[in-house]
Amino acid sequence: MTTARREPVTKVAVLIPTYNERENLPLIVARTRAAAPEVDVLVLDDGSPDGTGEVADALAASDERVHVMHRPAKQGLGRAYLAGFEWAIVRGYDAVVEMDADGSHRPEQLPELIAALADADVSIGARWVRGGRVENWPLHRKVLSVGANVYTKVLLGMRVNDATAGFRAYRATALTDMGLEGVESQGYCFQIDLTMRAVRLGLTVVEVPITFVEREIGVSKMGQDIVREALTNVTRWGVEHRVGQVRDLVRSRRAGSDRRAERAGRVERTAPAERDARAEVAE
């Protein structure tokens, strides 16, 4: 765990990726600005054909704390966030928050998420911890999400209960340390990827209970490709993690055997010398 003194978080950027969220965007931006007036908002629009980009431009024109990045085409959640991270780091933000545009992440809980960074490098808005909950999800969605998180937790050996959560905050220093140039994951696998990197770097990751509310407007972007990518990557990372553990164990035991053999050799070499010394004394 990171033990170095952490600097105060005073400059925060909230990243909101969008694709066909024309109706939701004004609502979520207004709620965000009301809940945390001191933060800046960056809308990352992937060329939405429904005019979301134009709505974002209008919001930015009326509020200096709202910014827009227009991306030429739909390239996935992961790439949108990576572009947003770079934008925020270059501009000297202390922390970056990920938040969905559909209202499933409640902006009213932003202050708690940001405050948690006082003692952490990453704070995750968690559904599957004490105090966390999900509203308006059918049973099969809950089972799928809980199952995916248990599978991830066991395979990757992480003490994180909601590694797939998309409502989270990072210190800029943590993002820089992670080596994001190697991240290729898209969809919600991107969240698992970054969680794994943070944990393996020894960064402090905390989970803050949140209420996740299923969207009321628009269509979910969750599809079979996203689930398939997560299952494939987590399985591969898990196998690599376990193989690495076995390799380290074998290496450790081999080193222990070598040390014992070396000590035994020293004993064998010193025994004749001690006998000779005793013989000389006797004479």
Protein Blocks (a to p, Z undefined) as FASTA:
>chain_A
ZZbdcdddfbdcdddddehilkmmmmmmmmmmmmmmmbccddddehianommmmmmmmmm
momkbccdddfbdebjklmmmmmmmmmmmnopabdcdddfkopacfklmmmmmmmmmmcc
bdcddfkbghiacehiafklmmmmmmmmmmmmmmnopabfblmbcbdcddfklmmmnopm
lpcbecjllmmmmmmmmmmnopacddddddddddfedcdfbdfklmmmmmmmmmmmmmmm
mmmmmmmmmmmmmmmmmmmmmmmmmmmmmmmmmmmmmmmmmZZ
